[in-house]
Amino acid sequence: MGCCQPARRRGADIAMYGPIHDFLRGTGRDGRGRRLADVLAFDDARIEAVHDFIQWLFPLGEASRAVPGAPVLGAAEAAAIRGDPQAQAGLRAGLDRMARFYADTEGWLTGFDHNHLRITRIIAATRDLLGPADAAAFHAAIMAWNTAAGVPVNGESLQYWSAALG
Protein backbone atom coordinates (compact mmCIF):
# COMPACT_ATOMS: atom_id res chain seq x y z
CA MET A 1 0.00 0.00 0.00
CA GLY A 2 1.41 3.37 -0.96
CA CYS A 3 1.63 6.40 1.25
CA CYS A 4 -1.41 8.16 -0.17
CA GLN A 5 -3.92 5.34 -0.60
CA PRO A 6 -6.80 5.07 1.85
CA ALA A 7 -6.29 2.61 4.66
CA ARG A 8 -8.07 -0.70 4.29
CA ARG A 9 -8.98 -3.25 6.89
CA ARG A 10 -6.52 -6.10 7.01
CA GLY A 11 -7.81 -9.60 6.34
CA ALA A 12 -8.13 -10.45 10.04
CA ASP A 13 -10.05 -7.26 10.69
CA ILE A 14 -12.49 -7.93 7.87
CA ALA A 15 -13.36 -11.28 9.43
CA MET A 16 -14.03 -9.75 12.84
CA TYR A 17 -16.36 -7.03 11.60
CA GLY A 18 -19.80 -7.95 10.43
CA PRO A 19 -23.08 -6.16 9.87
CA ILE A 20 -24.35 -6.58 13.43
CA HIS A 21 -21.01 -5.52 14.90
CA ASP A 22 -20.91 -2.45 12.67
CA PHE A 23 -24.50 -1.59 13.61
CA LEU A 24 -23.75 -1.82 17.34
CA ARG A 25 -20.62 0.30 16.86
CA GLY A 26 -22.82 2.96 15.27
CA THR A 27 -20.97 2.74 11.96
CA GLY A 28 -23.28 0.38 10.09
CA ARG A 29 -26.93 0.12 9.19
CA ASP A 30 -29.56 -2.50 9.90
CA GLY A 31 -31.53 -4.28 7.18
CA ARG A 32 -33.80 -1.24 6.74
CA GLY A 33 -30.93 1.24 6.52
CA ARG A 34 -31.24 2.58 10.06
CA ARG A 35 -28.23 3.42 12.19
CA LEU A 36 -28.02 2.62 15.90
CA ALA A 37 -28.69 6.30 16.71
CA ASP A 38 -31.91 6.14 14.67
CA VAL A 39 -33.18 3.13 16.61
CA LEU A 40 -32.19 4.60 19.97
CA ALA A 41 -34.20 7.71 19.07
CA PHE A 42 -37.43 5.73 18.54
CA ASP A 43 -40.21 6.96 20.80
CA ASP A 44 -42.14 4.41 22.84
CA ALA A 45 -44.94 4.11 20.26
CA ARG A 46 -42.43 3.28 17.54
CA ILE A 47 -40.64 0.75 19.74
CA GLU A 48 -43.99 -0.92 20.31
CA ALA A 49 -45.00 -0.88 16.65
CA VAL A 50 -41.74 -1.75 14.86
CA HIS A 51 -40.74 -5.39 15.05
CA ASP A 52 -37.52 -5.68 13.05
CA PHE A 53 -35.02 -3.70 15.13
CA ILE A 54 -34.71 -5.83 18.24
CA GLN A 55 -32.74 -8.56 16.41
CA TRP A 56 -30.09 -5.96 15.51
CA LEU A 57 -30.02 -4.37 18.95
CA PHE A 58 -29.89 -7.73 20.78
CA PRO A 59 -28.52 -10.33 18.38
CA LEU A 60 -28.58 -14.06 19.04
CA GLY A 61 -26.93 -17.03 17.43
CA GLU A 62 -30.25 -18.44 16.30
CA ALA A 63 -32.69 -17.30 13.64
CA SER A 64 -35.67 -15.20 14.68
CA ARG A 65 -39.01 -16.94 14.24
CA ALA A 66 -40.80 -13.58 14.41
CA VAL A 67 -38.78 -11.75 11.74
CA PRO A 68 -37.63 -13.96 8.85
CA GLY A 69 -34.34 -12.77 7.39
CA ALA A 70 -33.22 -11.06 10.60
CA PRO A 71 -29.48 -11.35 11.20
CA VAL A 72 -28.01 -14.30 13.08
CA LEU A 73 -24.94 -13.67 15.22
CA GLY A 74 -21.98 -15.91 14.50
CA ALA A 75 -19.36 -16.86 17.07
CA ALA A 76 -16.57 -14.73 15.57
CA GLU A 77 -18.78 -11.65 15.35
CA ALA A 78 -19.98 -12.19 18.93
CA ALA A 79 -16.37 -12.38 20.13
CA ALA A 80 -15.59 -9.18 18.23
CA ILE A 81 -18.54 -7.39 19.85
CA ARG A 82 -17.45 -8.56 23.31
CA GLY A 83 -13.95 -7.21 22.63
CA ASP A 84 -14.97 -3.86 21.16
CA PRO A 85 -15.65 -1.03 23.65
CA GLN A 86 -17.57 0.93 21.01
CA ALA A 87 -19.90 -1.99 20.26
CA GLN A 88 -20.29 -2.63 23.98
CA ALA A 89 -21.32 1.01 24.46
CA GLY A 90 -23.88 0.65 21.68
CA LEU A 91 -25.28 -2.48 23.26
CA ARG A 92 -25.49 -0.77 26.66
CA ALA A 93 -27.28 2.19 25.07
CA GLY A 94 -29.80 -0.24 23.58
CA LEU A 95 -30.25 -1.92 26.95
CA ASP A 96 -30.82 1.44 28.62
CA ARG A 97 -33.36 2.46 25.97
CA MET A 98 -35.32 -0.76 26.31
CA ALA A 99 -35.26 -0.53 30.11
CA ARG A 100 -36.76 2.98 29.83
CA PHE A 101 -39.40 1.64 27.44
CA TYR A 102 -40.46 -1.08 29.88
CA ALA A 103 -40.38 1.31 32.84
CA ASP A 104 -42.51 3.88 31.01
CA THR A 105 -45.10 1.64 29.37
CA GLU A 106 -47.61 -0.85 30.70
CA GLY A 107 -48.90 -2.66 27.61
CA TRP A 108 -46.43 -5.51 28.14
CA LEU A 109 -47.70 -6.03 31.70
CA THR A 110 -50.36 -8.52 30.67
CA GLY A 111 -50.72 -12.26 30.37
CA PHE A 112 -49.38 -12.53 26.84
CA ASP A 113 -47.60 -9.92 24.73
CA HIS A 114 -44.98 -9.86 21.97
CA ASN A 115 -42.72 -7.93 24.33
CA HIS A 116 -42.32 -11.06 26.43
CA LEU A 117 -40.35 -12.62 23.55
CA ARG A 118 -38.32 -9.43 23.23
CA ILE A 119 -37.48 -9.52 26.92
CA THR A 120 -36.22 -13.10 26.63
CA ARG A 121 -34.02 -12.03 23.68
CA ILE A 122 -32.72 -8.98 25.55
CA ILE A 123 -31.75 -11.04 28.60
CA ALA A 124 -30.05 -13.77 26.54
CA ALA A 125 -28.13 -11.37 24.27
CA THR A 126 -27.10 -9.22 27.23
CA ARG A 127 -25.84 -12.30 29.08
CA ASP A 128 -23.85 -13.44 26.05
CA LEU A 129 -22.44 -10.08 24.95
CA LEU A 130 -22.23 -7.90 28.08
CA GLY A 131 -22.16 -10.50 30.82
CA PRO A 132 -24.33 -12.17 33.44
CA ALA A 133 -24.35 -9.21 35.84
CA ASP A 134 -25.93 -6.89 33.26
CA ALA A 135 -28.45 -9.57 32.27
CA ALA A 136 -29.34 -10.16 35.92
CA ALA A 137 -29.81 -6.42 36.53
CA PHE A 138 -32.17 -6.10 33.55
CA HIS A 139 -34.05 -9.23 34.63
CA ALA A 140 -34.40 -7.87 38.17
CA ALA A 141 -35.82 -4.59 36.86
CA ILE A 142 -38.34 -6.41 34.64
CA MET A 143 -39.38 -8.63 37.53
CA ALA A 144 -39.79 -5.62 39.84
CA TRP A 145 -42.07 -3.87 37.31
CA ASN A 146 -44.08 -7.07 36.91
CA THR A 147 -44.41 -7.43 40.69
CA ALA A 148 -45.44 -3.79 41.11
CA ALA A 149 -48.19 -4.37 38.51
CA GLY A 150 -49.58 -7.36 40.46
CA VAL A 151 -47.70 -10.10 38.52
CA PRO A 152 -49.81 -10.09 35.36
CA VAL A 153 -47.19 -11.79 33.16
CA ASN A 154 -47.79 -15.49 32.56
CA GLY A 155 -45.64 -18.07 34.31
CA GLU A 156 -44.22 -19.49 31.09
CA SER A 157 -42.76 -16.10 30.10
CA LEU A 158 -41.31 -15.72 33.59
CA GLN A 159 -39.66 -19.14 33.21
CA TYR A 160 -38.19 -18.17 29.83
CA TRP A 161 -36.77 -14.99 31.34
CA SER A 162 -35.13 -16.91 34.17
CA ALA A 163 -33.77 -19.54 31.77
CA ALA A 164 -32.29 -16.78 29.57
CA LEU A 165 -30.04 -15.83 32.49
CA GLY A 166 -28.18 -19.07 31.88
N, CA, C and O of each residue as an XYZ file, in Angstrom:
664
protein
N       0.847     -1.166      0.000
C       0.000      0.000      0.000
C       0.892      1.227      0.000
O       1.825      1.320      0.798
N       0.618      2.147     -0.868
C       1.406      3.374     -0.961
C       1.047      4.356      0.126
O       0.098      4.150      0.882
N       1.811      5.419      0.197
C       1.630      6.401      1.255
C       0.315      7.156      1.155
O      -0.183      7.636      2.174
N      -0.252      7.276     -0.004
C      -1.409      8.158     -0.166
C      -2.702      7.406     -0.458
O      -3.716      8.037     -0.755
N      -2.697      6.097     -0.384
C      -3.920      5.336     -0.603
C      -4.700      5.246      0.698
O      -4.104      5.233      1.775
N      -6.021      5.184      0.616
C      -6.800      5.070      1.846
C      -6.502      3.755      2.558
O      -6.252      2.728      1.927
N      -6.534      3.812      3.859
C      -6.288      2.610      4.658
C      -7.417      1.617      4.432
O      -8.576      2.005      4.286
N      -7.082      0.364      4.406
C      -8.071     -0.699      4.288
C      -7.943     -1.593      5.500
O      -6.891     -1.668      6.134
N      -9.031     -2.266      5.808
C      -8.976     -3.250      6.887
C      -8.111     -4.406      6.438
O      -8.189     -4.832      5.286
N      -7.308     -4.905      7.315
C      -6.519     -6.104      7.013
C      -7.446     -7.306      7.004
O      -8.566     -7.230      7.509
N      -7.003     -8.389      6.450
C      -7.813     -9.602      6.345
C      -8.405    -10.042      7.668
O      -9.582    -10.398      7.726
N      -7.618    -10.027      8.732
C      -8.126    -10.452     10.038
C      -9.211     -9.504     10.527
O     -10.181     -9.939     11.147
N      -9.056     -8.217     10.254
C     -10.054     -7.255     10.693
C     -11.367     -7.433      9.935
O     -12.444     -7.292     10.514
N     -11.281     -7.739      8.656
C     -12.492     -7.932      7.869
C     -13.314     -9.078      8.455
O     -14.540     -8.991      8.522
N     -12.656    -10.135      8.872
C     -13.361    -11.280      9.431
C     -14.031    -10.940     10.752
O     -15.076    -11.505     11.074
N     -13.444    -10.020     11.528
C     -14.028     -9.750     12.837
C     -15.201     -8.782     12.758
O     -16.072     -8.807     13.628
N     -15.246     -7.941     11.750
C     -16.364     -7.027     11.595
C     -17.450     -7.703     10.788
O     -17.176     -8.443      9.844
N     -18.656     -7.444     11.163
C     -19.801     -7.954     10.434
C     -20.904     -6.924     10.532
O     -20.737     -5.907     11.206
N     -22.011     -7.158      9.885
C     -23.077     -6.157      9.866
C     -23.664     -5.841     11.245
O     -23.986     -4.687     11.525
N     -23.805     -6.834     12.094
C     -24.347     -6.581     13.434
C     -23.333     -5.793     14.253
O     -23.687     -4.833     14.938
N     -22.082     -6.202     14.180
C     -21.009     -5.518     14.898
C     -20.948     -4.053     14.471
O     -20.896     -3.155     15.311
N     -20.956     -3.822     13.172
C     -20.915     -2.446     12.665
C     -22.122     -1.649     13.150
O     -21.985     -0.487     13.535
N     -23.297     -2.264     13.132
C     -24.502     -1.585     13.615
C     -24.338     -1.183     15.083
O     -24.606     -0.039     15.451
N     -23.902     -2.116     15.908
C     -23.753     -1.822     17.339
C     -22.655     -0.792     17.612
O     -22.706     -0.080     18.615
N     -21.677     -0.713     16.731
C     -20.622      0.302     16.857
C     -21.135      1.679     16.441
O     -20.504      2.696     16.728
N     -22.268      1.704     15.772
C     -22.820      2.959     15.274
C     -22.301      3.342     13.905
O     -22.568      4.444     13.424
N     -21.556      2.440     13.268
C     -20.968      2.741     11.960
C     -21.676      2.045     10.809
O     -21.412      2.343      9.645
N     -22.573      1.122     11.127
C     -23.282      0.381     10.093
C     -24.772      0.623     10.173
O     -25.263      1.373     11.017
N     -25.474     -0.030      9.276
C     -26.930      0.119      9.195
C     -27.592     -1.256      9.291
O     -27.024     -2.275      8.896
N     -28.806     -1.247      9.827
C     -29.559     -2.495      9.897
C     -30.168     -2.810      8.532
O     -29.907     -2.095      7.565
N     -30.958     -3.844      8.441
C     -31.529     -4.281      7.179
C     -32.471     -3.277      6.530
O     -32.783     -3.405      5.346
N     -32.925     -2.295      7.272
C     -33.801     -1.243      6.741
C     -33.058      0.075      6.544
O     -33.664      1.098      6.225
N     -31.733      0.041      6.739
C     -30.932      1.242      6.515
C     -30.826      2.176      7.702
O     -30.324      3.292      7.567
N     -31.294      1.738      8.873
C     -31.243      2.584     10.064
C     -29.910      2.398     10.785
O     -29.366      1.295     10.836
N     -29.407      3.469     11.329
C     -28.228      3.420     12.194
C     -28.677      3.198     13.633
O     -29.850      3.374     13.963
N     -27.735      2.813     14.479
C     -28.021      2.624     15.901
C     -28.671      3.878     16.485
O     -29.654      3.775     17.219
N     -28.142      5.046     16.174
C     -28.692      6.297     16.712
C     -30.155      6.476     16.313
O     -30.948      6.999     17.095
N     -30.517      6.048     15.110
C     -31.911      6.145     14.666
C     -32.814      5.285     15.536
O     -33.882      5.725     15.961
N     -32.382      4.061     15.797
C     -33.182      3.132     16.607
C     -33.269      3.626     18.046
O     -34.337      3.568     18.654
N     -32.172      4.103     18.589
C     -32.188      4.598     19.966
C     -33.099      5.811     20.122
O     -33.578      6.090     21.221
N     -33.341      6.531     19.031
C     -34.201      7.714     19.070
C     -35.682      7.379     18.893
O     -36.521      8.276     18.972
N     -36.023      6.108     18.656
C     -37.431      5.733     18.539
C     -38.171      6.165     19.796
O     -37.662      6.009     20.906
N     -39.377      6.711     19.625
C     -40.209      6.964     20.796
C     -40.869      5.648     21.206
O     -40.747      4.644     20.505
N     -41.562      5.657     22.329
C     -42.140      4.414     22.841
C     -43.152      3.804     21.882
O     -43.213      2.582     21.748
N     -43.949      4.637     21.211
C     -44.937      4.114     20.263
C     -44.259      3.395     19.104
O     -44.753      2.374     18.627
N     -43.136      3.924     18.655
C     -42.429      3.283     17.544
C     -41.765      1.989     18.001
O     -41.748      1.004     17.263
N     -41.219      1.988     19.211
C     -40.643      0.747     19.737
C     -41.715     -0.335     19.792
O     -41.464     -1.491     19.450
N     -42.894      0.046     20.221
C     -43.987     -0.921     20.311
C     -44.407     -1.424     18.934
O     -44.689     -2.611     18.767
N     -44.451     -0.545     17.961
C     -45.001     -0.881     16.652
C     -44.022     -1.541     15.686
O     -44.434     -2.328     14.834
N     -42.736     -1.232     15.807
C     -41.737     -1.745     14.864
C     -41.176     -3.053     15.418
O     -40.812     -3.136     16.591
N     -41.112     -4.061     14.570
C     -40.735     -5.392     15.051
C     -39.413     -5.918     14.512
O     -39.016     -7.033     14.850
N     -38.724     -5.145     13.684
C     -37.518     -5.682     13.047
C     -36.217     -5.029     13.516
O     -35.187     -5.171     12.857
N     -36.250     -4.329     14.625
C     -35.021     -3.704     15.128
C     -34.390     -4.484     16.269
O     -33.176     -4.426     16.468
N     -35.195     -5.203     17.007
C     -34.714     -5.830     18.241
C     -33.652     -6.893     17.949
O     -32.773     -7.127     18.778
N     -33.723     -7.539     16.779
C     -32.743     -8.560     16.411
C     -31.382     -7.936     16.130
O     -30.358     -8.606     16.270
N     -31.352     -6.676     15.739
C     -30.092     -5.955     15.515
C     -29.543     -5.423     16.831
O     -28.334     -5.434     17.062
N     -30.437     -4.960     17.683
C     -30.021     -4.369     18.954
C     -29.563     -5.439     19.938
O     -28.654     -5.211     20.736
N     -30.201     -6.612     19.876
C     -29.886     -7.725     20.780
C     -29.782     -9.018     19.972
O     -30.697     -9.841     19.986
N     -28.671     -9.188     19.275
C     -28.518    -10.332     18.378
C     -28.292    -11.644     19.125
O     -27.702    -11.680     20.205
N     -28.778    -12.705     18.515
C     -28.583    -14.057     19.044
C     -27.994    -14.942     17.959
O     -27.991    -14.583     16.781
N     -27.508    -16.075     18.357
C     -26.928    -17.033     17.429
C     -27.946    -17.969     16.812
O     -27.579    -19.002     16.253
N     -29.205    -17.627     16.905
C     -30.252    -18.441     16.299
C     -31.194    -17.531     15.522
O     -31.361    -16.359     15.857
N     -31.800    -18.079     14.491
C     -32.693    -17.299     13.640
C     -33.951    -16.885     14.396
O     -34.466    -17.635     15.224
N     -34.428    -15.700     14.105
C     -35.671    -15.202     14.680
C     -36.846    -15.888     14.006
O     -36.902    -15.976     12.779
N     -37.785    -16.375     14.808
C     -39.010    -16.940     14.244
C     -40.009    -15.830     13.929
O     -40.903    -16.010     13.101
N     -39.857    -14.685     14.589
C     -40.796    -13.578     14.409
C     -40.473    -12.725     13.194
O     -41.377    -12.168     12.571
N     -39.195    -12.615     12.849
C     -38.782    -11.755     11.743
C     -37.869    -12.554     10.816
O     -36.654    -12.583     11.013
N     -38.452    -13.202      9.804
C     -37.629    -13.955      8.849
C     -36.603    -13.037      8.180
O     -36.907    -11.898      7.824
N     -35.398    -13.549      8.018
C     -34.340    -12.770      7.386
C     -33.576    -11.876      8.337
O     -32.634    -11.201      7.923
N     -33.963    -11.855      9.617
C     -33.219    -11.064     10.601
C     -31.818    -11.660     10.753
O     -31.628    -12.857     10.539
N     -30.846    -10.841     11.118
C     -29.476    -11.353     11.199
C     -29.299    -12.375     12.318
O     -29.979    -12.331     13.343
N     -28.377    -13.284     12.092
C     -28.007    -14.296     13.075
C     -26.552    -14.033     13.451
O     -25.697    -13.884     12.579
N     -26.280    -13.979     14.727
C     -24.943    -13.666     15.224
C     -24.058    -14.905     15.214
O     -24.387    -15.917     15.834
N     -22.943    -14.823     14.512
C     -21.977    -15.910     14.497
C     -20.998    -15.772     15.654
O     -20.899    -14.712     16.271
N     -20.281    -16.844     15.944
C     -19.359    -16.864     17.074
C     -18.246    -15.828     16.942
O     -17.916    -15.155     17.918
N     -17.662    -15.690     15.749
C     -16.566    -14.732     15.567
C     -17.053    -13.299     15.742
O     -16.369    -12.476     16.349
N     -18.243    -13.001     15.207
C     -18.777    -11.649     15.349
C     -19.146    -11.368     16.801
O     -18.953    -10.251     17.279
N     -19.672    -12.360     17.505
C     -19.983    -12.193     18.927
C     -18.718    -11.888     19.721
O     -18.718    -11.003     20.577
N     -17.640    -12.620     19.439
C     -16.368    -12.377     20.129
C     -15.861    -10.969     19.831
O     -15.330    -10.296     20.715
N     -16.024    -10.528     18.596
C     -15.590     -9.180     18.227
C     -16.395     -8.126     18.970
O     -15.836     -7.123     19.415
N     -17.686     -8.334     19.111
C     -18.537     -7.392     19.849
C     -18.120     -7.353     21.311
O     -18.027     -6.279     21.905
N     -17.870     -8.522     21.894
C     -17.447     -8.563     23.307
C     -16.121     -7.847     23.515
O     -15.874     -7.307     24.593
N     -15.268     -7.834     22.500
C     -13.950     -7.213     22.627
C     -13.866     -5.775     22.155
O     -12.785     -5.186     22.178
N     -14.972     -5.200     21.730
C     -14.966     -3.856     21.161
C     -15.709     -2.882     22.076
O     -16.934     -2.948     22.179
N     -14.981     -1.977     22.742
C     -15.652     -1.030     23.652
C     -16.740     -0.200     22.984
O     -17.739      0.135     23.621
N     -16.561      0.132     21.719
C     -17.570      0.929     21.012
C     -18.854      0.125     20.797
O     -19.952      0.652     20.974
N     -18.723     -1.134     20.420
C     -19.897     -1.993     20.255
C     -20.553     -2.264     21.604
O     -21.779     -2.319     21.700
N     -19.751     -2.432     22.634
C     -20.291     -2.629     23.978
C     -21.100     -1.410     24.422
O     -22.164     -1.549     25.025
N     -20.595     -0.231     24.123
C     -21.318      1.007     24.465
C     -22.641      1.075     23.713
O     -23.654      1.492     24.274
N     -22.637      0.669     22.450
C     -23.876      0.652     21.681
C     -24.887     -0.318     22.256
O     -26.077     -0.015     22.333
N     -24.409     -1.485     22.661
C     -25.280     -2.482     23.263
C     -25.846     -1.975     24.585
O     -27.030     -2.164     24.865
N     -25.015     -1.335     25.393
C     -25.490     -0.766     26.665
C     -26.522      0.336     26.429
O     -27.496      0.445     27.173
N     -26.311      1.147     25.401
C     -27.280      2.194     25.074
C     -28.620      1.569     24.688
O     -29.676      2.074     25.067
N     -28.575      0.473     23.936
C     -29.799     -0.239     23.582
C     -30.486     -0.817     24.813
O     -31.710     -0.763     24.930
N     -29.708     -1.362     25.716
C     -30.254     -1.918     26.950
C     -30.903     -0.821     27.783
O     -31.992     -1.011     28.326
N     -30.248      0.311     27.884
C     -30.821      1.439     28.621
C     -32.128      1.910     27.984
O     -33.098      2.198     28.685
N     -32.148      1.985     26.644
C     -33.363      2.457     25.967
C     -34.522      1.500     26.191
O     -35.648      1.932     26.438
N     -34.254      0.210     26.107
C     -35.323     -0.759     26.307
C     -35.772     -0.793     27.766
O     -36.956     -0.996     28.037
N     -34.868     -0.603     28.693
C     -35.263     -0.532     30.108
C     -36.191      0.671     30.330
O     -37.177      0.567     31.060
N     -35.877      1.803     29.706
C     -36.759      2.977     29.829
C     -38.133      2.685     29.219
O     -39.163      3.073     29.770
N     -38.134      1.999     28.081
C     -39.404      1.641     27.444
C     -40.260      0.804     28.397
O     -41.441      1.096     28.584
N     -39.682     -0.217     28.991
C     -40.463     -1.081     29.878
C     -40.846     -0.378     31.173
O     -41.894     -0.678     31.746
N     -40.033      0.537     31.641
C     -40.377      1.305     32.838
C     -41.524      2.282     32.562
O     -42.352      2.546     33.434
N     -41.560      2.812     31.342
C     -42.509      3.885     31.009
C     -43.806      3.417     30.369
O     -44.729      4.213     30.191
N     -43.890      2.141     30.021
C     -45.097      1.637     29.366
C     -45.684      0.485     30.178
O     -45.000     -0.132     30.994
N     -46.950      0.214     29.940
C     -47.613     -0.847     30.698
C     -48.236     -1.927     29.815
O     -48.709     -2.945     30.322
N     -48.239     -1.713     28.507
C     -48.895     -2.663     27.614
C     -48.347     -4.073     27.701
O     -49.071     -5.040     27.465
N     -47.074     -4.197     28.039
C     -46.434     -5.514     28.140
C     -46.792     -6.217     29.438
O     -46.563     -7.418     29.582
N     -47.357     -5.468     30.387
C     -47.700     -6.027     31.695
C     -49.097     -6.656     31.617
O     -50.074     -6.149     32.167
N     -49.137     -7.771     30.914
C     -50.357     -8.516     30.668
C     -49.991     -9.992     30.548
O     -48.812    -10.347     30.551
N     -50.978    -10.825     30.445
C     -50.719    -12.259     30.375
C     -49.817    -12.656     29.218
O     -48.848    -13.393     29.400
N     -50.143    -12.161     28.024
C     -49.376    -12.526     26.837
C     -49.167    -11.281     25.992
O     -50.098    -10.510     25.760
N     -47.931    -11.091     25.533
C     -47.600     -9.916     24.730
C     -46.316    -10.214     23.969
O     -45.450    -10.939     24.461
N     -46.192     -9.652     22.766
C     -44.978     -9.859     21.972
C     -43.728     -9.363     22.688
O     -42.630     -9.846     22.412
N     -43.873     -8.421     23.587
C     -42.718     -7.934     24.330
C     -42.113     -8.993     25.236
O     -40.943     -8.885     25.607
N     -42.867     -9.994     25.595
C     -42.317    -11.065     26.433
C     -41.215    -11.800     25.678
O     -40.201    -12.173     26.268
N     -41.410    -12.012     24.367
C     -40.350    -12.622     23.554
C     -39.147    -11.691     23.446
O     -38.003    -12.141     23.502
N     -39.404    -10.405     23.292
C     -38.316     -9.426     23.230
C     -37.498     -9.447     24.515
O     -36.269     -9.401     24.479
N     -38.178     -9.516     25.629
C     -37.480     -9.515     26.922
C     -36.574    -10.737     27.038
O     -35.442    -10.624     27.509
N     -37.058    -11.897     26.614
C     -36.221    -13.100     26.626
C     -34.972    -12.872     25.783
O     -33.864    -13.194     26.213
N     -35.145    -12.320     24.586
C     -34.023    -12.034     23.684
C     -33.047    -11.051     24.334
O     -31.834    -11.255     24.289
N     -33.571    -10.004     24.927
C     -32.716     -8.985     25.550
C     -31.876     -9.606     26.658
O     -30.674     -9.355     26.741
N     -32.492    -10.405     27.500
C     -31.755    -11.039     28.603
C     -30.669    -11.959     28.049
O     -29.523    -11.898     28.496
N     -31.015    -12.808     27.085
C     -30.046    -13.770     26.540
C     -28.894    -13.061     25.833
O     -27.733    -13.406     26.054
N     -29.194    -12.080     24.993
C     -28.130    -11.367     24.275
C     -27.254    -10.574     25.232
O     -26.036    -10.511     25.061
N     -27.874     -9.972     26.235
C     -27.101     -9.223     27.232
C     -26.171    -10.154     27.986
O     -25.005     -9.825     28.204
N     -26.670    -11.300     28.381
C     -25.838    -12.298     29.077
C     -24.640    -12.684     28.215
O     -23.507    -12.728     28.694
N     -24.902    -12.963     26.937
C     -23.853    -13.443     26.046
C     -22.851    -12.359     25.648
O     -21.669    -12.651     25.469
N     -23.304    -11.121     25.508
C     -22.441    -10.077     24.950
C     -21.931     -9.065     25.973
O     -20.853     -8.497     25.794
N     -22.688     -8.834     27.036
C     -22.230     -7.897     28.082
C     -21.835     -8.622     29.364
O     -20.936     -8.181     30.079
N     -22.500     -9.722     29.649
C     -22.156    -10.503     30.822
C     -23.350    -10.771     31.722
O     -24.378    -10.100     31.626
N     -23.204    -11.755     32.592
C     -24.328    -12.170     33.437
C     -24.800    -11.096     34.419
O     -25.986    -11.062     34.748
N     -23.929    -10.236     34.889
C     -24.353     -9.205     35.839
C     -25.318     -8.214     35.185
O     -26.314     -7.825     35.794
N     -25.028     -7.810     33.962
C     -25.926     -6.891     33.257
C     -27.261     -7.560     32.939
O     -28.315     -6.933     33.043
N     -27.213     -8.833     32.551
C     -28.447     -9.566     32.273
C     -29.280     -9.703     33.543
O     -30.498     -9.527     33.512
N     -28.628    -10.015     34.651
C     -29.341    -10.159     35.924
C     -29.959     -8.836     36.372
O     -31.059     -8.826     36.924
N     -29.275     -7.739     36.144
C     -29.806     -6.423     36.530
C     -31.050     -6.081     35.703
O     -32.037     -5.584     36.243
N     -31.000     -6.349     34.390
C     -32.168     -6.101     33.548
C     -33.323     -7.006     33.977
O     -34.460     -6.551     34.104
N     -33.031     -8.275     34.196
C     -34.053     -9.233     34.633
C     -34.688     -8.770     35.943
O     -35.910     -8.815     36.086
N     -33.878     -8.329     36.890
C     -34.399     -7.869     38.174
C     -35.332     -6.669     38.002
O     -36.362     -6.578     38.670
N     -34.969     -5.755     37.109
C     -35.823     -4.588     36.862
C     -37.162     -5.020     36.256
O     -38.219     -4.548     36.676
N     -37.113     -5.914     35.272
C     -38.336     -6.410     34.636
C     -39.222     -7.097     35.673
O     -40.433     -6.878     35.708
N     -38.617     -7.920     36.507
C     -39.384     -8.628     37.531
C     -39.994     -7.658     38.536
O     -41.122     -7.863     38.982
N     -39.269     -6.613     38.896
C     -39.791     -5.623     39.839
C     -41.001     -4.890     39.245
O     -41.983     -4.649     39.946
N     -40.933     -4.532     37.940
C     -42.069     -3.869     37.305
C     -43.256     -4.811     37.229
O     -44.394     -4.386     37.428
N     -43.013     -6.076     36.946
C     -44.080     -7.065     36.908
C     -44.711     -7.227     38.292
O     -45.935     -7.284     38.410
N     -43.899     -7.299     39.319
C     -44.406     -7.427     40.689
C     -45.225     -6.207     41.082
O     -46.301     -6.342     41.665
N     -44.726     -5.027     40.769
C     -45.437     -3.788     41.112
C     -46.796     -3.714     40.423
O     -47.717     -3.073     40.929
N     -46.924     -4.373     39.259
C     -48.186     -4.371     38.515
C     -49.121     -5.503     38.960
O     -50.194     -5.674     38.380
N     -48.735     -6.271     39.970
C     -49.579     -7.356     40.460
C     -49.316     -8.697     39.798
O     -50.171     -9.581     39.847
N     -48.158     -8.870     39.182
C     -47.700    -10.098     38.525
C     -48.669    -10.561     37.421
O     -49.180    -11.681     37.464
N     -48.911     -9.693     36.444
C     -49.813    -10.087     35.356
C     -49.184    -10.975     34.276
O     -49.905    -11.614     33.510
N     -47.858    -11.023     34.206
C     -47.185    -11.787     33.160
C     -47.324    -13.276     33.447
O     -47.194    -13.712     34.591
N     -47.588    -14.053     32.397
C     -47.792    -15.494     32.557
C     -46.536    -16.199     33.052
O     -45.418    -15.741     32.816
N     -46.732    -17.301     33.728
C     -45.641    -18.068     34.312
C     -44.652    -18.609     33.304
O     -43.461    -18.705     33.597
N     -45.127    -18.968     32.112
C     -44.221    -19.493     31.089
C     -43.217    -18.424     30.655
O     -42.031    -18.716     30.503
N     -43.683    -17.192     30.457
C     -42.759    -16.105     30.100
C     -41.750    -15.885     31.217
O     -40.561    -15.700     30.956
N     -42.218    -15.906     32.457
C     -41.305    -15.722     33.593
C     -40.236    -16.812     33.612
O     -39.080    -16.539     33.934
N     -40.610    -18.029     33.273
C     -39.655    -19.138     33.210
C     -38.628    -18.921     32.088
O     -37.436    -19.168     32.274
N     -39.100    -18.461     30.934
C     -38.186    -18.172     29.833
C     -37.188    -17.086     30.231
O     -36.003    -17.184     29.912
N     -37.659    -16.062     30.919
C     -36.773    -14.991     31.338
C     -35.704    -15.496     32.287
O     -34.533    -15.136     32.165
N     -36.109    -16.331     33.232
C     -35.132    -16.911     34.168
C     -34.159    -17.822     33.450
O     -32.961    -17.789     33.731
N     -34.654    -18.641     32.520
C     -33.774    -19.535     31.771
C     -32.783    -18.762     30.912
O     -31.659    -19.219     30.703
N     -33.185    -17.599     30.413
C     -32.289    -16.784     29.569
C     -31.094    -16.267     30.354
O     -30.086    -15.889     29.758
N     -31.186    -16.244     31.657
C     -30.042    -15.829     32.492
C     -28.912    -16.843     32.427
O     -27.773    -16.530     32.770
N     -29.221    -18.052     31.990
C     -28.184    -19.071     31.877
C     -28.206    -19.957     33.027
O     -27.399    -20.884     33.108
